[in-house]
Amino acid sequence: GESVGLHLPTLSVQEGDNSIINCAYSNSASDYFIWYKQESGKGPQFIIDIRSNMDKRQGQRVTVLLNKTVKHLSLQIAATQPGDSAVYFCAGARDHNTDKLIFGTGTRLQVFP
Amino acid sequence: DVKVTQSSRYLVKRTGEKVFLECVQDMDHENMFWYRQDPGLGLRLIYFSYDVKMKEKGDIPEGYSVSREKKERFSLILESASTNQTSMYLCASSSGQGVPYEQYFGPGTRLTVT
């Protein structure tokens, strides 16, 4: 069936370094992907999204890359800060007709000084 | 800003009790969702509603039902709570119009069934 997954359950980076969080998906019909950040005790919050007609999109300190050939996307965080510590989820649209998403299992990003 | 609120942050119930989890959104969104979140499993969709009184089963609807009598409110009902329903429950909404798919989440309700 359709799936969206994340490569690593935990990623530890030093403050100031760049972080790269990876995600793979299996549904070729997904035309939209989104990254969420979930801090402890809070609900997921939108970070950045990308449509399948793009291969790169940049936000403030974040970049999402989409490789449709290998069905892989990544979230890059520049100059990682302690406030970036959270669980990061990727999600993909299930189909074109609804807003339903399939979520990955999440990667916990730990930032150490 | 979109605001999604959930009636309780923490809830402890006994096995067999009927449990109601309430969710309210203030942005006139068409779509509302209930998920449960468990370690290592990510977010799994329980039920989805695309309009008042309209609902659709998600991936794990067994043991749950939902109600949407008003556009802004979406309730999740555990008919007879069981210990395997101990989890974090997240409600979300999305506009269903314009830019699709972005869902806005509430803070979650951590339910413990003893």
Chai-1 contact restraints between the chains, C-beta under 6 A:
chainA,res_idxA,chainB,res_idxB,connection_type,confidence,min_distance_angstrom,max_distance_angstrom,comment,restraint_id
A,Y32,B,Y101,contact,1.0,0.0,6.0,A-B,restraint_1
A,K42,B,P107,contact,1.0,0.0,6.0,A-B,restraint_2
A,G43,B,L90,contact,1.0,0.0,6.0,A-B,restraint_3
A,G43,B,F105,contact,1.0,0.0,6.0,A-B,restraint_4
A,G43,B,G106,contact,1.0,0.0,6.0,A-B,restraint_5
A,G43,B,P107,contact,1.0,0.0,6.0,A-B,restraint_6
A,G43,B,G108,contact,1.0,0.0,6.0,A-B,restraint_7
A,P44,B,F105,contact,1.0,0.0,6.0,A-B,restraint_8
A,F46,B,E102,contact,1.0,0.0,6.0,A-B,restraint_9
A,A93,B,Y101,contact,1.0,0.0,6.0,A-B,restraint_10
A,D99,B,N31,contact,1.0,0.0,6.0,A-B,restraint_11
A,D99,B,S94,contact,1.0,0.0,6.0,A-B,restraint_12
A,D99,B,G96,contact,1.0,0.0,6.0,A-B,restraint_13
A,D99,B,P100,contact,1.0,0.0,6.0,A-B,restraint_14
A,D99,B,Y101,contact,1.0,0.0,6.0,A-B,restraint_15
A,F103,B,G42,contact,1.0,0.0,6.0,A-B,restraint_16
A,F103,B,L43,contact,1.0,0.0,6.0,A-B,restraint_17
A,G104,B,G42,contact,1.0,0.0,6.0,A-B,restraint_18
A,T105,B,G42,contact,1.0,0.0,6.0,A-B,restraint_19
A,G106,B,G42,contact,1.0,0.0,6.0,A-B,restraint_20
